[in-house]
Amino acid sequence: MKLPRDLSGRALVNCLCRNWDYKALHQSGSHIILETEIPGHQRIPVPDHSFLRVGTLNAILRLVSAHKGVSKEDILDMLQ
């Protein structure tokens, strides 16, 4: 599946909070810090940019999919 080129950091944060049990802790500069306790503790920074770079989006999706035990495609399906 091809990664979206027009996804904002805020839209990704909203999806992860709504569908994948993440909570926005705070914002440090231009990064929103997300945290989850399910299935274990994880914190990830997400840039609050209007368009995420493909490599940055891929890295975030890789972290979330490894932690949650799902594929990147499952996460992307929730974005649309």
C-alpha positions as CSV (number, residue, x, y, z in Angstrom):
1,M,0.0,0.0,0.0
2,K,1.3,3.4,-0.9
3,L,1.7,5.9,1.9
4,P,-0.3,9.1,1.7
5,R,1.6,12.2,0.7
6,D,-0.8,14.8,2.1
7,L,-1.3,13.5,5.7
8,S,-0.8,16.1,8.5
9,G,0.8,15.3,11.8
10,R,-2.4,16.4,13.6
11,A,-4.5,14.0,11.5
12,L,-2.2,11.1,12.4
13,V,-2.4,12.0,16.1
14,N,-6.2,12.1,15.9
15,C,-6.3,8.7,14.3
16,L,-3.9,7.1,16.8
17,C,-5.7,8.6,19.7
18,R,-9.2,7.6,18.4
19,N,-8.4,4.1,17.1
20,W,-5.2,2.8,18.7
21,D,-5.5,3.8,22.4
22,Y,-2.8,6.6,22.4
23,K,-3.2,9.7,24.4
24,A,-1.6,13.1,23.6
25,L,0.5,14.0,26.7
26,H,1.9,17.4,25.7
27,Q,3.5,19.3,22.9
28,S,7.2,20.0,22.9
29,G,8.1,22.6,20.3
30,S,6.6,21.3,17.0
31,H,6.2,17.7,18.2
32,I,3.2,16.1,19.9
33,I,4.1,13.5,22.4
34,L,1.8,10.4,22.4
35,E,1.7,7.7,25.0
36,T,0.0,4.3,25.4
37,E,-0.1,1.6,28.0
38,I,-1.7,-1.0,25.9
39,P,-0.2,-3.6,25.6
40,G,2.8,-2.0,27.3
41,H,4.3,1.5,27.8
42,Q,5.3,3.4,24.7
43,R,5.9,7.1,23.9
44,I,6.3,8.4,20.4
45,P,6.8,12.0,19.1
46,V,4.8,13.0,16.1
47,P,5.7,16.2,14.2
48,D,2.8,18.7,14.1
49,H,3.5,19.6,10.4
50,S,1.0,20.3,7.7
51,F,2.4,17.4,5.6
52,L,4.5,14.5,7.1
53,R,7.4,13.4,5.1
54,V,7.1,9.8,3.8
55,G,10.1,8.5,5.8
56,T,8.8,10.1,9.0
57,L,5.3,8.6,8.4
58,N,6.8,5.2,7.6
59,A,8.9,5.3,10.8
60,I,5.9,6.2,13.0
61,L,3.8,3.5,11.4
62,R,6.6,1.0,11.9
63,L,6.8,1.8,15.6
64,V,3.1,1.6,16.2
65,S,2.6,-1.6,14.1
66,A,5.4,-3.3,16.0
67,H,4.1,-2.3,19.4
68,K,0.4,-3.1,18.7
69,G,1.1,-6.3,16.7
70,V,-0.8,-5.1,13.6
71,S,0.3,-4.3,10.0
72,K,1.0,-0.8,8.7
73,E,-1.9,-1.3,6.3
74,D,-4.3,-1.8,9.2
75,I,-3.3,1.5,10.7
76,L,-3.5,3.3,7.3
77,D,-7.0,1.8,6.7
78,M,-8.2,3.6,9.9
79,L,-7.0,7.0,8.4
80,Q,-9.4,6.9,5.5
